Amino acid sequence: MSFSASPRYWLYDLGQIYVLILLVRAILSWFPASYNSPLNPVRRFVYVVTEPVLAPFRRIIPPVGGLDISFIVAFFVVEIIVRVVLIRL
């Protein structure tokens, strides 16, 4: 990811940052949350920022074998929007 100096691509850059935040959420989900963890503020921020996008996908896509695949679908949809739509603005 490279940040452009041109204001034309600022939406694309923000989209790329959002994709990275989604990846951080996926990684944080592998580790149990404890009350005393120094990562709690980061975890809360990541969840607050990503939940509005992920919640609609969870309502549409049921878990498969106990696995929440809505995150995977949401991740690819956001990635496609960022790479195909926002780069053309």
C-alpha positions as CSV (number, residue, x, y, z in Angstrom):
1,M,0.0,0.0,0.0
2,S,1.4,3.4,-0.9
3,F,-0.3,6.6,0.0
4,S,-0.7,9.0,-2.9
5,A,0.0,12.7,-2.5
6,S,-2.8,13.5,-5.0
7,P,-6.2,14.3,-3.3
8,R,-7.8,12.3,-6.1
9,Y,-6.9,9.0,-4.5
10,W,-7.7,9.8,-0.8
11,L,-10.8,7.6,-0.9
12,Y,-8.8,4.7,-2.3
13,D,-6.2,5.2,0.5
14,L,-8.9,5.3,3.2
15,G,-10.3,2.1,1.7
16,Q,-7.0,0.4,1.9
17,I,-6.7,1.4,5.5
18,Y,-10.1,0.0,6.2
19,V,-9.1,-3.3,4.6
20,L,-6.1,-3.4,6.9
21,I,-8.4,-2.7,9.9
22,L,-10.5,-5.7,8.8
23,L,-7.4,-7.8,8.7
24,V,-6.5,-6.6,12.2
25,R,-9.9,-7.7,13.4
26,A,-9.4,-11.1,11.9
27,I,-6.1,-11.5,13.7
28,L,-7.4,-10.2,17.0
29,S,-10.3,-12.7,16.9
30,W,-7.8,-15.5,17.2
31,F,-6.7,-14.3,20.6
32,P,-8.9,-14.4,23.7
33,A,-9.7,-11.0,25.2
34,S,-8.8,-10.5,28.8
35,Y,-9.8,-7.6,31.0
36,N,-6.2,-6.5,31.7
37,S,-4.9,-6.8,28.2
38,P,-3.1,-3.8,26.8
39,L,-4.8,-4.6,23.4
40,N,-8.3,-3.8,24.7
41,P,-8.4,-0.2,23.5
42,V,-7.2,-1.4,20.1
43,R,-9.7,-4.2,20.0
44,R,-12.6,-1.9,21.0
45,F,-11.6,0.6,18.2
46,V,-11.3,-2.1,15.6
47,Y,-14.6,-3.6,16.5
48,V,-16.5,-0.3,16.6
49,V,-15.1,0.7,13.2
50,T,-15.7,-2.7,11.5
51,E,-19.0,-3.8,13.0
52,P,-21.3,-1.5,10.9
53,V,-20.0,-3.2,7.8
54,L,-19.8,-6.8,9.1
55,A,-23.2,-6.8,10.9
56,P,-25.4,-6.7,7.7
57,F,-23.3,-9.6,6.2
58,R,-23.9,-11.7,9.4
59,R,-27.6,-11.1,9.1
60,I,-27.6,-12.4,5.5
61,I,-25.0,-15.2,5.7
62,P,-25.6,-18.0,8.3
63,P,-22.6,-19.7,10.0
64,V,-21.4,-22.8,8.2
65,G,-20.4,-25.6,10.5
66,G,-19.9,-23.1,13.4
67,L,-17.6,-20.9,11.2
68,D,-18.6,-17.3,10.5
69,I,-17.9,-17.0,6.8
70,S,-19.7,-13.6,6.6
71,F,-16.4,-12.0,7.5
72,I,-14.7,-13.6,4.5
73,V,-17.5,-12.4,2.2
74,A,-17.5,-8.9,3.6
75,F,-13.7,-8.7,3.3
76,F,-13.8,-9.6,-0.4
77,V,-16.7,-7.2,-1.1
78,V,-14.8,-4.3,0.6
79,E,-11.6,-5.2,-1.2
80,I,-13.4,-5.3,-4.6
81,I,-15.1,-1.9,-3.9
82,V,-11.7,-0.4,-2.9
83,R,-9.8,-1.8,-5.9
84,V,-12.4,-1.6,-8.6
85,V,-14.6,1.4,-7.7
86,L,-12.6,3.8,-5.6
87,I,-9.5,3.7,-7.8
88,R,-11.6,5.0,-10.7
89,L,-12.9,8.0,-8.9
